[in-house]
Amino acid sequence: MNSRRIGLLGGSFNPAHRGHRRVSLGAIRALGLDEVWWLVSPGNPLKPAAGMAPLAARLASAQAMARKTRIRATAIEARLGTRYTVDTIRALQRRYPHVRFVWLMGADNLDQFHRWRDWRGLARAVPIAVVARPSYMGVALAGPAMAWLRRFRRRPEQARRWTMWRLPALVLLRFRLDPSSATSLRAADPDWARRFLPPTD
């Protein structure tokens, strides 16, 4: 029996948008994934709490954006009680021992990856697929994390073989991205979260 192949995409999803969706669908094709799980964070330690919509609204926006795809939006980190990605991944690996996970992130996250809790431990726990974002690539590839990860980089044509890679392992994926951003969506509709929360008396 083959193990399920699941991509993990973490984030605030404040709100979820077409960019998240396109990245995930591109990763499903490039990596041969069964699903992508969106891990809607209870709170990102590297982001300010100000301007962060309630978890219920962010999860609902993610579920709406993921509809009719092989993307599953989940707030499992809140249930697991994990705050840092490395702890979340280890908890998921214990809970789903027959699932093979790959971590998905944009080049903007690679740029600050060295600030994540035990980022080398995370890289030793799961393969990492970085989605290229042109405006961030130069800085990300020259950053502190990539100085260590560079020796573990795999060629994109090997992407579908990620379950056989010896860890740490990183692959850079390139495909057309959607220009949507949570920042611009919040600017256009500061009260967006209200649409995803139950009415109050």
Sequence and secondary structure as in RCSB ss.txt:
>XXXX:A:sequence
MNSRRIGLLGGSFNPAHRGHRRVSLGAIRALGLDEVWWLVSPGNPLKPAAGMAPLAARLASAQAMARKTRIRATA
IEARLGTRYTVDTIRALQRRYPHVRFVWLMGADNLDQFHRWRDWRGLARAVPIAVVARPSYMGVALAGPAMAWLR
RFRRRPEQARRWTMWRLPALVLLRFRLDPSSATSLRAADPDWARRFLPPTD
>XXXX:A:secstr
   EEEEEEEE  TT  HHHHHHHHHHHHHHT SEEEEEE S  TTS STT   HHHHHHHHHHHTTTTTEEEE 
HHHHHT  SHHHHHHHHHHH TTEEEEEEEEHHHHHTGGGSTTHHHHHHHS EEEE  HHHHHHHHTSHHHHHHG
GGEE GGGGGGGGG  SS EEEE        HHHHHHH TTGGGGGS    
